[in-house]
Amino acid sequence: MHNSFGSNLRIEVYGGSHDPIMGVRMDGVPAGLALSEADFEADIARRKPGAKGTTTRIEADQPYITEGLEQGKTTGGSLTIEFHNANTRPGDYSQFEAVPRPGHVDYVTHPARYGVQGAKEFPAFTGGGIFSGRVTLVIVAAGVVAKKMLALAYPGIEISATLVSVGGESDNSRWQGLIDKAVADGDSLGGVVECVAQGLPVGLGEPYFDSVESVVSHLVFSIPGVRGVEFGDGFAASAMRGSEHNDPFGPDGKPAKNGAGGVNGGLTNGAPLKFRVAFKPTATIHKAQHTYDFSRGEMTELSARGRHDACFALRTPVIVEAMTALALANLI
């Protein structure tokens, strides 16, 4: 499997949701960057479950830097960060061998199991394997390093992501009620995250294939469950006139508004980089779904077992920040 990304900063993820170890290897991290395992605590805590509507699976999430660090400083060689999985329950997933979960990876990763011949097969796994949201833990860790790299190159840069909608509702006072109702129904909800990166220089990025939007979208779409990314005015720009969407410049030489989301021609323009990410509802739900049993050759009712978020979007803002940091660090 090809699980790597980047040129100036290259990252490779390995392991899966129920493997003993999963981790990330980073190449291109400069020597002399101060780093300790304590640096990861704040962002890892933001990703942890615990709120109502999140998974009941609790792991230590303790990072182990296994190479690339000497006396608290990066060496300039490969930097590897690993995590151990202990609270695993692979038996929860046996029911999906004959009845793949609607909206999940079971069918497309093991097509021969369901009678599809000649398609690409992935190694055996339980749960989502490397496709699982569990693997975003190593991305958050890599994002901590990328944020340090960006701060070194552009002092004052700040990347902040916030959940702005749950289940189509932007009023956060109503979110808990929506989540409670979804949990009671055995169902799930999606959400929208807004990310803003401030303090970027003018001209970061490349035209065409490595435009800022292209690289950021590439990585953000790698987060499991992402269904859409829009910059600035996004899809609403298609209904605007040029006079509405264009960003005139102010006397300070910077855009006076930000319909473009901080990017022109694939390059940062001095305004904040601003985009939104749409997350789908969790695919694995307890509510019965009418779907196909491939072993019996008949329709059946599937009510999925397991420990899954009713709204995993609650835990995604820090993941979006991490992917944004990795994208921008790769463009330095």
N, C-alpha and C positions, 0 to 999 in steps of 0.2 A: 504494500500500500504506500501511496505517496502522501506523507503527512508532514511536509515541510513547506516553508514559505520564506521568501525574502532574498535579497542580494547583498546590500550593505549590512543589514542585520538579518541573519538567517535563523529561523526557529524550526525545531522539529519536535513533535509531540509523540509519545509512545505510551503503551499501556491502555487499560480500559476501565470501565466502571466497576467491574468485579475482579480485576486482576490484582495480585498482591501489591504491585508497585505501578504507578504511572508517573510520568515526568515530562520535562521539557529540556531540550538541549539548545543553547543559544551560541551562535558564532557571530563575531563582529562587535561584541561588547568591548569597549576600550579598557586598557589596563589602568589600574589605579583608582577605579570607582569604588568608593566606600560602600560596603554591603554586609549586612548581617541577617540572620534568620528573623530577628526582631523587626526588621524593616517590612516584612510581609504581613505582620499581624493585623494592621488596620484594614487593609483591603480584603484579606481573607475573611475577616469577621463580617464585612459587609455582604459577602456572598453566602455566608452560612445560613442554613435553615433555622427555623425556630418560631417565626411568626405563623399565625393560623393561616392555613392554605398552602404551607410549604411542606416538603417531605419530612417524615419522621425519622429518616435515616440520619444518624449523627456520626460523624467521623472526627478524629482528632485534628485532621488537616494541618499537621505539623510539617513544615518544609525542611528538607535536608539538602544542603548544598554539597554535592558529592565530588565536584571538580570545578576548577576555574577560580578558586578563592584561596588566597594566602594572606595570613595575618590581617584579615578584615578588608582586603582590597582585591579587586578582580585582577587576574593575571594577564588578560588579553587573549587567552586561549578559550577553548570551549567551556561554557558555564552550564552546569547541569544541576537542575533542581528536581527533587523527587518527593513523592508523597506515598504513604502506605495506606492501603485499604484494609480495614479489619471488619467492619460491620456489614458483611455481605450476606445476601440470601439468594443464591442462584436458583434455588428451587422455585422461587416465585415465577420464574419465566418458562417453566416446562410446558405450561398450557398453550404457549404461543408457537410450539413446533408444528402443530397441525392447524392452528387457527391464528394466522398472523394478525397483529393489532392493526386496525384501520388507522391510517395516517402515520404509521411508524415504519422503522427500517427493516422489520422482520422479513417481509416478502422480498424486498429488493436486494438484500445482502445474502440471502440463501435461496435463490430462485429454484435450484434443483430439488430442494426439499418440497416445493409446491408444484413440481411438475414442469417447470420452465427449463428447457435444455439449452446449453450453449451460452448462457449468460455468465458474467463474471461472478465468481464466488468469493466471499470474504472468509477469513479465518473464523473458526467457531468462537462464539462469545455468548455470555449471558447478559441480560439487560440490553442496554444499547451499545455495550462495548466501547470502542473508541468514538462512536457516534453519540454517546450519552452526554447529557449536560454535566454529568459528574466531571468530565475531562476539562471543563472550563476552569476548574480549580488551577490547573497548571498554566492556563492562559493568564489568569489573574496574577500568578506569581511572575510570569514573564513580563507582564505589564508593569509591575513594580520596577523592574530593572529598566524597561524602556522609558518610564517616567524620569528616572534618574539620568538617563542619557540625554533626554530632551532638556532637562533643567540645566545640564552642563553646557549644552549647545546654545540654548535660548533661555537665559535666566528670566524668571518671571512668567514662564508659560504655565497655564493652568487648564487642566482638562476636567470637566465636571459633567456627569450624566445624571439625569433625574427621571423617575417614572412620572409620566404626565397623564396617563389614561389607563384604566383597567376595565375590561369588558365594554369598551366604548364610552365609558363615563369619565369625564375630566374632573369632576368634583370629588376630591379625595375623601371628603367626609362620608361619601356613599360607598366607598370601595369595600370596606369590611362587610357591609351588609350583602353586597353582591358576591363576595367570596364565601361568606357563610351559606348563602343560598346554593351556590355551586357545590360546596362540600356536601350539604344535605342532600342534594340531587345526585351525588356521585359523578358530577360533571366537572368541567374546567373552564378557565377564562384565559384570554390573552391580554396584551397590554401594549403601550407605546412608551418608548424611552426617548428623551431628547438629550442630545450631547452637544456641548459647546467647548471649543478649544480656543482660549484667548492667549495673546502674546506671541503669536506666530509671525515670522518675518514675511515680507512680501516676496513672492516668487518661488516659494517652496513647491516642488512637484515637477512633473514632466508633461509635455503634450501627449495626447493620445493615450497609449496603453498604460502609462504610469502617472496619469493625472491624479491629483489628490482624491477626487471622488472615486476613481477607479480602484486605487489601492485601499482606501478606507472601506469602500463597499465590499471589495474582495474579502477582507478580513472580517468585517462585521457579518457578512452573509455566511461565514464559517461558523458562527455561533449557532448551535442547534435551535431550530424553531423560528428563525428570522424569516419573515415573509415580505418585507419591503424596507427600502431605505430611500429617504428623500432629503435633498439639501435645500435649505432656504425656503422659498415659496413652494418648492416641490411640485407635485401634480397640479396644484392650484395655479401655477404659472401658465399652464396651457389654456386657461380661461381668461388670462389677463391680456392687456395691451402692453406694448413695449414701454410706453410711458409709465405704466404702473409697476412693471417688474424691474426695469433698469435701476441701477444704484448710482445716482449722481455723487460726485465727490464734494466734500466740504473743504473749508479753508485750511484744514490740517493735512490735506492731501489724502485723506482716507474716505471710503464710502460713507455717505451720510445715512444710508439705510442698508439693509442686508437681505435683499430678495434672492441674491445668488448664493447665500450661505457661506460667504467668505472666499469664493473661488470664481475666477474668470479664466477661461481657456485652460483649465486644469491646474492653474497655479493659484496659490493663496494671494489675496489682494489687500491684506491688512485689516480687514474686518474679521470678527470672530468666525471660525469655522463652525457652522451650525447645521445639524442634521437630526432627523428623527428615524427611529427604528421600530418597525411593527413586529411584534411577537405573536405567534399563533397560540391558541389554547393548547394545553398539554394533551398529547395524543392518547396516553394511557389513562383510561377513566374506569371507574367502577360501574357506571351506568351501563345497562345492557345495550349492546349494539347488534343488529341483525347483519351477520356477515357469513363468510364461507368457511366450512370445515374441509380442508383439502384431504384429510385422511379418510373421511367418510363419504366425501363427494356430495355433500348436502349443505344447505343453509342451516345456521345455528345461531344461538344467542351467546355472545361473549361478554362476560363481566370480568374485567381484568383485576387480578390480585396484584399486590405490591405496594411499595411506599413511594408515592409520586406526588409532586406538587400539584395542587389544584390550580395554582397560578404561578408558574415559574418565572413570569416576568417580574415579580417582586424582587427577585435576586439578581436581575440582569444589569442594572446600571453600572456596577463596578466592572462587569465583563465588557460592556461596551467601551468604557474608559480604557481598559487594558488593550483591547483591539485597536482603538484609535491611537494610543501611544505607540504600539508596535508598528502601525502603518506609518506614522509620522517619523519615528526613529529610523525606519528603513529608507526614508527620503532625505535624511540629513546628508 
